[in-house]
Amino acid sequence: MLRDFIAIDFETANQEPSSVCSVGVVMVRDGQIVDSFYSLIQPEPNYYNYWCQRVHGLSESDTEDAPVFSRVWQQLEERIVEVYFSNQELDDVRYQIATIPFVAHNARFDEGCLKAVFKVYQMDYPDYRFYDTLTASRRQFGQSLPNHQLHTVAAACGYNLENHHHALADAEACAAIALYIL
């Protein structure tokens, strides 16, 4: 059973995986949610397409004063250190953070976003491990569900997802699914 992990969800401004415009993170330790993090992000490239806006409702006016990804990730790393490595300095644990698995629903998307935005900001990517609740739900529930979309799987796991496509709400749902089936 997966007891320590970080559930993560990105929303993007356009079709480019590096265009993350918000991130939601839920930190789970010993099978309990212990912290969460949400931030808007100034996307790169910095434009919004109609379809992405329709999904999550964010626009340029929401992120024009938001920090860039590298600053948001630095804040997030500091929070992760507090939760999982409280007695060590950030420089000592930067790559130890990679020992905490990430969980995402359709992990290929979120992992792809993370790798792309690390590349854009010329940050060293420490090979984070990702577990996919979408794949796990297909194994667990098979054809007993009408689909394996996040809200459908969350409901099957007893979690009521409100505010779907808000990065933190989606990360919370993903954490609930992971705690139920991983």
CORVEN-V779446 format. One record per residue. N is the residue number from 1. RES is the residue in three letters. SS is DSSP state (helix for helix, strand for strand, loop for the rest). OMEGA is omega in whole degrees, -180 to 180 (none if undefined). D_LAST is the distance of its C-alpha to the last C-alpha in whole Angstrom. Layout:
N | RES | SS | OMEGA | D_LAST
N | RES | SS | OMEGA | D_LAST
This chain:
1 | MET | loop | 178 | 6
2 | LEU | loop | -175 | 6
3 | ARG | loop | 177 | 9
4 | ASP | loop | 179 | 11
5 | PHE | strand | 178 | 11
6 | ILE | strand | 175 | 13
7 | ALA | strand | -175 | 12
8 | ILE | strand | 176 | 15
9 | ASP | strand | 175 | 17
10 | PHE | strand | 165 | 21
11 | GLU | strand | -178 | 24
12 | THR | strand | -178 | 27
13 | ALA | loop | -177 | 30
14 | ASN | loop | -175 | 31
15 | GLN | loop | 180 | 30
16 | GLU | loop | -179 | 30
17 | PRO | loop | 180 | 26
18 | SER | loop | -174 | 28
19 | SER | loop | -180 | 29
20 | VAL | strand | -179 | 27
21 | CYS | strand | 171 | 28
22 | SER | strand | 177 | 25
23 | VAL | strand | 173 | 22
24 | GLY | strand | -177 | 20
25 | VAL | strand | 174 | 18
26 | VAL | strand | -179 | 15
27 | MET | strand | -178 | 15
28 | VAL | strand | 178 | 13
29 | ARG | strand | -178 | 14
30 | ASP | loop | 176 | 13
31 | GLY | loop | -180 | 11
32 | GLN | strand | 174 | 14
33 | ILE | strand | -176 | 15
34 | VAL | strand | -180 | 18
35 | ASP | strand | 174 | 19
36 | SER | strand | -175 | 20
37 | PHE | strand | 176 | 22
38 | TYR | strand | 174 | 24
39 | SER | strand | 165 | 27
40 | LEU | strand | -177 | 29
41 | ILE | loop | 173 | 30
42 | GLN | loop | -173 | 33
43 | PRO | loop | 176 | 32
44 | GLU | loop | 4 | 33
45 | PRO | loop | -170 | 35
46 | ASN | loop | 170 | 36
47 | TYR | loop | -179 | 36
48 | TYR | loop | 172 | 35
49 | ASN | loop | -175 | 35
50 | TYR | helix | -173 | 35
51 | TRP | helix | 178 | 32
52 | CYS | helix | 178 | 30
53 | GLN | helix | 180 | 32
54 | ARG | helix | -179 | 31
55 | VAL | helix | -172 | 28
56 | HIS | helix | 176 | 27
57 | GLY | loop | 179 | 31
58 | LEU | loop | 180 | 31
59 | SER | loop | -180 | 35
60 | GLU | helix | -179 | 37
61 | SER | helix | 178 | 38
62 | ASP | helix | -173 | 35
63 | THR | helix | -176 | 34
64 | GLU | loop | 178 | 38
65 | ASP | loop | -178 | 38
66 | ALA | loop | 176 | 34
67 | PRO | loop | 175 | 33
68 | VAL | loop | -174 | 33
69 | PHE | helix | -175 | 29
70 | SER | helix | 178 | 30
71 | ARG | helix | 178 | 31
72 | VAL | helix | -179 | 28
73 | TRP | helix | 177 | 26
74 | GLN | helix | 177 | 28
75 | GLN | helix | -179 | 28
76 | LEU | helix | 177 | 24
77 | GLU | helix | 179 | 24
78 | GLU | helix | 177 | 26
79 | ARG | helix | 179 | 24
80 | ILE | helix | 178 | 21
81 | VAL | helix | 179 | 24
82 | GLU | helix | -175 | 24
83 | VAL | helix | -171 | 21
84 | TYR | helix | -174 | 20
85 | PHE | loop | -169 | 23
86 | SER | loop | -176 | 26
87 | ASN | loop | -175 | 28
88 | GLN | loop | 178 | 29
89 | GLU | loop | -179 | 31
90 | LEU | helix | -179 | 29
91 | ASP | helix | -179 | 31
92 | ASP | helix | -173 | 29
93 | VAL | helix | -176 | 26
94 | ARG | loop | 180 | 26
95 | TYR | loop | 173 | 24
96 | GLN | helix | 177 | 22
97 | ILE | helix | -180 | 20
98 | ALA | helix | 177 | 19
99 | THR | helix | 177 | 17
100 | ILE | loop | -177 | 15
101 | PRO | strand | 172 | 12
102 | PHE | strand | 178 | 12
103 | VAL | strand | 178 | 10
104 | ALA | strand | 175 | 12
105 | HIS | loop | -167 | 12
106 | ASN | loop | -174 | 14
107 | ALA | helix | 180 | 14
108 | ARG | helix | 178 | 17
109 | PHE | helix | -175 | 19
110 | ASP | helix | 176 | 18
111 | GLU | helix | 177 | 18
112 | GLY | helix | 176 | 22
113 | CYS | helix | -178 | 23
114 | LEU | helix | 178 | 22
115 | LYS | helix | -178 | 24
116 | ALA | helix | -177 | 27
117 | VAL | helix | 172 | 27
118 | PHE | helix | -180 | 27
119 | LYS | helix | -180 | 30
120 | VAL | helix | -178 | 32
121 | TYR | loop | 177 | 32
122 | GLN | loop | 177 | 33
123 | MET | loop | 177 | 30
124 | ASP | loop | -180 | 29
125 | TYR | loop | -174 | 25
126 | PRO | loop | 176 | 23
127 | ASP | loop | 176 | 21
128 | TYR | loop | 174 | 18
129 | ARG | loop | 179 | 14
130 | PHE | strand | 169 | 12
131 | TYR | strand | -173 | 9
132 | ASP | strand | 178 | 9
133 | THR | helix | 176 | 8
134 | LEU | helix | 178 | 11
135 | THR | helix | 180 | 11
136 | ALA | helix | 180 | 7
137 | SER | helix | 177 | 9
138 | ARG | helix | 177 | 12
139 | ARG | helix | -175 | 11
140 | GLN | helix | -171 | 9
141 | PHE | helix | 180 | 13
142 | GLY | helix | -178 | 15
143 | GLN | helix | 178 | 18
144 | SER | helix | 176 | 18
145 | LEU | loop | 179 | 18
146 | PRO | loop | 176 | 21
147 | ASN | loop | -179 | 19
148 | HIS | loop | 176 | 15
149 | GLN | loop | -174 | 17
150 | LEU | helix | -177 | 15
151 | HIS | helix | 179 | 17
152 | THR | helix | -179 | 17
153 | VAL | helix | 178 | 13
154 | ALA | helix | 179 | 13
155 | ALA | helix | 179 | 16
156 | ALA | helix | 179 | 14
157 | CYS | loop | 178 | 11
158 | GLY | loop | -179 | 15
159 | TYR | loop | 180 | 15
160 | ASN | loop | 180 | 18
161 | LEU | loop | 173 | 19
162 | GLU | loop | 179 | 22
163 | ASN | loop | 179 | 24
164 | HIS | loop | -178 | 22
165 | HIS | loop | 163 | 22
166 | HIS | loop | -170 | 23
167 | ALA | helix | -180 | 21
168 | LEU | helix | 178 | 20
169 | ALA | helix | 179 | 19
170 | ASP | helix | 177 | 17
171 | ALA | helix | 177 | 15
172 | GLU | helix | 178 | 15
173 | ALA | helix | 179 | 13
174 | CYS | helix | 178 | 11
175 | ALA | helix | 179 | 10
176 | ALA | helix | 178 | 10
177 | ILE | helix | -179 | 8
178 | ALA | helix | 180 | 5
179 | LEU | helix | -178 | 6
180 | TYR | helix | -171 | 6
181 | ILE | helix | -179 | 4
182 | LEU | loop | none | 0
